[in-house]
Amino acid sequence: MAAHTIALGTETGGFARRRLLGFAAAGVAAALLARPGLAHAASYAEGDGAAAPVKALGDALIQAMRAGAGTPFAQRYAMIAPAIDRAFDLQTILRVSVGPRWASMTPDEQAKLLDVFRRYTVASYVANFDSYSGQTLDVTPSSRALPGGEQVVDTTIGDAKLSYVMRQVGGQWKAVDVLADGSISRVAVQRSDFRSVINSGGSQALMASLQRKVSDLSGGSLA
């Protein structure tokens, strides 16, 4: 079975590697998948297992990249956000990134932090995938098994690679980590960053930090 190929541009080699590595370190989410895309995502879910949400995310990125930086950031955010929600277990990623302090937060603090973390994740994708020139993103058709029932779905663009660590959550496959070049863990990078902020200022400091990043990534269009 051939790899699933999504058109993404000609930026291969060093530039693509820098972009993807930078994206992973950054933390690496209405018009999206418009109606035909939703049908496409459904067909993925029926036949492609753990790769389904990754492929659907790729389709969403293509739409946003085709729209380009000339399209308002908020509009491209709306294109990608539903696919981020489908592809990622953001609460698990955030809980692991925050560490033991998560359990001591109130439910309201957890909910508010999760909301801004979601906005940050989506904004990171929008900012890093903002132009299109015929690129191709290849999604390996078969995933690799990990202990505990997790699966790894590999994607490549040029000589750069992003691997999605997938876990079944409520009967659906969700990403719980992203590895750049197969080894640089997004969650590990976030864990170091987030825990440093929390240790110095608590959950409010982390929320403020993430909100500033959302504003910076969106050029101030997302307050």
C-alpha positions in Angstrom: 0.0 0.0 0.0 1.5 3.4 -1.0 2.1 6.1 1.5 -0.7 8.7 1.8 0.7 11.9 0.1 -0.7 15.3 0.8 0.5 18.3 -1.2 2.5 20.6 1.0 5.3 22.6 -1.3 8.8 22.4 -2.5 10.6 23.6 0.7 12.7 20.5 1.3 16.1 20.0 2.9 17.5 22.4 5.5 14.6 24.9 5.4 12.0 22.2 6.0 14.0 20.7 8.8 14.4 24.0 10.5 10.7 24.7 10.2 9.7 21.4 11.6 12.2 21.3 14.4 11.2 24.9 15.3 7.6 23.9 15.2 8.2 20.9 17.5 10.1 23.0 20.0 7.3 25.7 19.9 4.8 23.1 20.9 3.6 21.8 18.5 -4.4 22.6 15.8 -15.5 26.5 10.1 -13.8 26.5 6.8 -11.5 23.6 7.7 -12.2 20.4 5.9 -15.3 22.2 4.7 -18.0 19.6 3.8 -16.0 17.4 1.4 -13.1 17.3 4.0 -15.4 16.1 6.7 -16.5 13.2 4.4 -12.8 12.5 3.7 -12.0 12.4 7.4 -14.8 10.0 8.0 -13.4 7.6 5.4 -10.0 7.8 7.1 -11.5 6.9 10.4 -13.2 3.8 8.9 -10.1 2.4 7.3 -6.8 3.9 8.4 -6.8 3.4 12.2 -4.2 5.5 14.1 -3.2 7.3 10.9 -6.7 8.6 10.2 -6.5 11.8 12.4 -3.0 12.5 11.2 -4.1 12.4 7.6 -7.1 14.6 8.3 -4.8 17.1 10.1 -2.6 17.1 6.9 -5.7 17.9 4.8 -6.5 20.8 7.1 -3.0 22.2 6.9 -3.2 22.1 3.2 -6.3 24.2 3.2 -4.8 26.7 5.5 -1.5 26.8 3.5 -3.4 27.4 0.3 -5.2 30.2 2.0 -1.8 31.7 2.8 -0.7 34.5 5.1 -2.9 36.9 3.2 -5.9 35.3 4.8 -6.7 36.6 8.3 -5.0 34.6 11.0 -8.3 34.0 12.7 -9.8 32.5 9.6 -6.9 30.1 9.1 -7.1 29.3 12.8 -10.8 28.2 12.3 -9.6 26.0 9.4 -7.2 24.1 11.5 -8.7 24.0 15.0 -11.2 21.2 14.5 -8.5 18.9 13.1 -6.3 19.7 16.1 -9.2 18.7 18.4 -9.6 15.5 16.4 -6.0 14.6 16.3 -4.6 15.4 19.8 -5.4 14.4 23.4 -4.6 17.9 24.5 -5.6 17.4 28.1 -3.2 14.4 28.5 -0.4 16.4 26.8 -0.9 19.4 29.1 -1.2 17.2 32.2 2.1 15.4 31.5 3.8 18.7 30.5 2.7 20.4 33.8 3.6 17.4 36.0 2.6 16.9 39.6 1.3 20.5 40.0 -1.6 19.6 37.8 -3.3 17.5 40.5 -3.1 20.4 43.0 -4.9 22.8 40.6 -8.7 23.4 41.0 -11.0 22.1 38.2 -11.5 25.8 37.1 -7.7 26.4 36.9 -7.3 23.2 34.9 -10.1 24.2 32.5 -8.8 27.7 31.9 -5.2 26.4 31.4 -6.4 23.8 28.9 -8.3 26.4 27.0 -5.3 28.7 26.5 -3.1 25.7 25.8 -5.4 24.6 23.0 -5.3 28.1 21.6 -1.5 28.1 21.7 -1.3 24.7 20.0 -3.6 25.8 17.2 -1.9 29.1 16.8 1.5 27.3 16.6 0.3 25.3 13.6 -1.3 28.3 11.9 1.9 30.3 12.2 4.2 27.5 11.0 2.1 26.4 8.1 1.3 29.7 6.4 2.4 29.3 2.7 1.9 26.9 -0.1 4.1 26.2 -3.2 3.3 22.6 -4.0 4.8 20.8 -1.0 4.1 17.1 -0.3 3.6 15.5 3.1 3.8 11.7 3.1 2.0 9.8 5.8 3.2 6.2 6.2 0.2 3.9 5.6 1.1 1.5 8.4 1.9 2.5 12.0 4.5 1.1 14.4 3.4 -0.5 17.6 4.7 0.6 21.0 4.2 -1.1 24.4 0.9 -0.4 26.0 -1.0 -0.4 22.7 0.3 2.9 21.5 1.1 3.4 17.8 3.5 5.7 16.0 2.5 7.3 12.7 5.4 8.7 10.7 5.1 11.6 8.3 7.8 13.2 6.2 8.4 16.4 4.2 11.6 16.5 2.3 14.3 15.1 4.6 12.5 16.1 7.7 10.2 13.8 9.8 7.4 14.2 12.3 6.2 11.1 14.2 2.9 11.2 16.0 2.6 8.9 19.1 -1.0 7.8 19.0 -3.1 6.3 21.9 -6.8 5.2 22.0 -8.9 7.6 24.0 -12.6 6.9 24.3 -12.4 4.6 21.3 -10.6 7.2 19.1 -6.9 7.5 18.2 -5.4 10.6 19.6 -1.8 11.9 19.5 -0.1 12.2 22.9 3.3 13.4 21.7 5.0 14.5 18.5 8.6 13.6 17.7 10.7 15.7 15.4 13.2 13.7 13.3 12.0 10.6 15.3 13.6 11.7 18.6 12.9 15.3 19.7 9.8 15.1 21.9 7.4 18.1 21.9 6.1 17.0 25.3 9.6 16.9 26.7 10.4 20.3 25.5 7.1 21.7 26.8 7.6 19.9 30.1 10.9 21.7 30.8 9.5 25.1 29.7 6.1 24.8 31.5 7.5 23.5 34.8 10.0 26.3 35.0 7.3 28.9 34.6 4.9 27.1 37.1 7.7 26.8 39.7 8.3 30.5 39.5 4.8 31.8 39.3 2.2 29.0 39.5 -0.6 28.2 37.0 -1.5 31.9 36.5 2.1 32.6 35.2 1.8 29.7 32.8 -1.6 30.9 31.5 -0.2 34.4 31.0 2.9 33.0 29.3 0.9 31.0 26.9 -1.5 33.8 26.2 1.4 36.1 25.3 2.7 33.4 22.9 -0.8 33.2 21.3 -0.8 37.0 20.8 2.8 36.9 19.4 2.1 34.0 17.0 -1.1 35.7 15.7 0.4 39.2 15.4 -2.0 40.4 18.0 -5.1 39.2 16.2 -6.0 36.7 18.9 -6.2 38.4 22.2 
